[in-house]
Amino acid sequence: MANHKSAEKRMRQTERRNEINNRNRSRLRTQIKSLRAAIQSGNREQAAVLLPETVSLIDKSIQKGVLHQNTAARHKSRLTAKVNAMS
């Protein structure tokens, strides 16, 4: 438990930031799962629509500090390759 005013404030800030990070991470994971499901089911049209949305969300996650830049690049590369292999 925090004993100083500054530590109490830092706890409040950390809780708020954790909520935001969890929300963004959850949204990202859900989007990636839906794209992977479309790829798995062989639905080319849906995968082609979801890919740009997913890539955009991955890029936003880099800016928000949810994902590291190299991790995001790896995700984008693998997902794009899988969608392109469907065509």
The 8 nearest C-alpha neighbors of each residue, nearest first, counted from 0:
[[1, 2, 7, 6, 10, 3, 4, 9],
 [2, 0, 6, 7, 3, 10, 4, 5],
 [1, 3, 0, 6, 4, 7, 5, 8],
 [4, 2, 6, 5, 1, 7, 8, 0],
 [3, 5, 7, 6, 8, 2, 1, 9],
 [4, 6, 8, 3, 7, 9, 1, 2],
 [7, 5, 9, 3, 1, 8, 4, 10],
 [8, 6, 4, 10, 1, 9, 5, 3],
 [7, 9, 5, 11, 10, 6, 12, 4],
 [8, 10, 6, 12, 7, 11, 13, 5],
 [11, 9, 13, 7, 8, 12, 14, 6],
 [12, 10, 8, 14, 9, 13, 15, 7],
 [13, 11, 9, 15, 10, 14, 16, 8],
 [12, 14, 10, 16, 15, 11, 17, 9],
 [15, 13, 17, 11, 16, 12, 10, 18],
 [14, 16, 12, 18, 13, 17, 11, 19],
 [15, 17, 13, 19, 18, 14, 12, 20],
 [18, 16, 20, 14, 19, 15, 13, 21],
 [19, 17, 21, 15, 16, 20, 22, 14],
 [18, 20, 16, 22, 17, 21, 23, 15],
 [19, 21, 17, 23, 22, 18, 24, 16],
 [22, 20, 24, 18, 23, 19, 25, 17],
 [21, 23, 19, 25, 20, 24, 18, 26],
 [24, 22, 26, 20, 25, 21, 27, 19],
 [25, 23, 21, 27, 26, 22, 20, 28],
 [24, 26, 28, 22, 27, 23, 21, 29],
 [27, 25, 23, 29, 24, 28, 22, 30],
 [26, 28, 24, 30, 25, 29, 23, 31],
 [27, 29, 31, 25, 30, 26, 32, 24],
 [28, 30, 32, 26, 27, 31, 25, 33],
 [29, 31, 27, 33, 28, 32, 53, 26],
 [30, 32, 28, 34, 33, 29, 35, 27],
 [33, 31, 35, 29, 34, 30, 36, 28],
 [32, 34, 36, 30, 35, 31, 29, 37],
 [35, 33, 37, 31, 36, 32, 49, 46],
 [34, 36, 38, 32, 37, 33, 39, 31],
 [37, 35, 39, 33, 34, 38, 32, 40],
 [36, 38, 34, 40, 42, 46, 35, 39],
 [37, 39, 35, 41, 36, 40, 46, 42],
 [40, 38, 36, 41, 37, 35, 42, 34],
 [39, 41, 37, 38, 42, 36, 35, 43],
 [42, 40, 38, 39, 43, 37, 85, 46],
 [41, 43, 37, 40, 45, 44, 38, 46],
 [44, 42, 46, 45, 41, 47, 85, 38],
 [45, 43, 47, 46, 42, 48, 49, 37],
 [44, 46, 48, 47, 43, 42, 49, 37],
 [47, 45, 49, 43, 48, 37, 44, 50],
 [48, 46, 44, 45, 50, 49, 43, 82],
 [47, 49, 45, 46, 50, 44, 51, 52],
 [48, 50, 46, 52, 47, 51, 34, 53],
 [49, 51, 53, 52, 47, 48, 46, 54],
 [52, 50, 54, 53, 49, 55, 48, 47],
 [53, 51, 55, 49, 50, 54, 56, 48],
 [54, 52, 56, 50, 55, 51, 49, 30],
 [55, 53, 57, 51, 56, 52, 50, 75],
 [56, 54, 58, 52, 53, 57, 51, 59],
 [55, 57, 59, 53, 58, 54, 60, 52],
 [56, 58, 60, 54, 55, 59, 53, 71],
 [59, 57, 55, 61, 60, 56, 54, 62],
 [58, 60, 56, 62, 61, 57, 55, 63],
 [59, 61, 57, 63, 65, 58, 62, 66],
 [60, 62, 66, 64, 58, 59, 63, 68],
 [63, 61, 59, 60, 64, 58, 65, 66],
 [62, 64, 60, 61, 65, 59, 66, 20],
 [65, 63, 61, 62, 66, 60, 67, 20],
 [64, 66, 60, 63, 61, 24, 20, 67],
 [67, 65, 61, 64, 60, 71, 68, 70],
 [66, 68, 70, 69, 61, 71, 64, 65],
 [67, 69, 71, 70, 61, 72, 66, 58],
 [70, 68, 72, 71, 67, 73, 66, 74],
 [71, 69, 73, 67, 72, 68, 74, 66],
 [72, 70, 74, 68, 69, 73, 75, 57],
 [71, 73, 69, 75, 70, 74, 76, 68],
 [72, 74, 70, 76, 71, 75, 77, 69],
 [75, 73, 71, 77, 72, 76, 78, 70],
 [76, 74, 72, 78, 73, 77, 79, 54],
 [75, 77, 73, 79, 74, 78, 72, 80],
 [78, 76, 80, 74, 79, 75, 73, 81],
 [77, 79, 81, 75, 80, 76, 74, 82],
 [80, 78, 82, 76, 81, 77, 75, 83],
 [79, 81, 83, 77, 78, 82, 84, 76],
 [80, 82, 84, 78, 79, 83, 77, 85],
 [81, 83, 79, 85, 84, 80, 78, 46],
 [82, 84, 80, 85, 81, 86, 79, 78],
 [85, 83, 81, 82, 86, 80, 79, 38],
 [84, 86, 82, 83, 81, 43, 41, 38],
 [85, 83, 84, 82, 43, 81, 47, 44]]
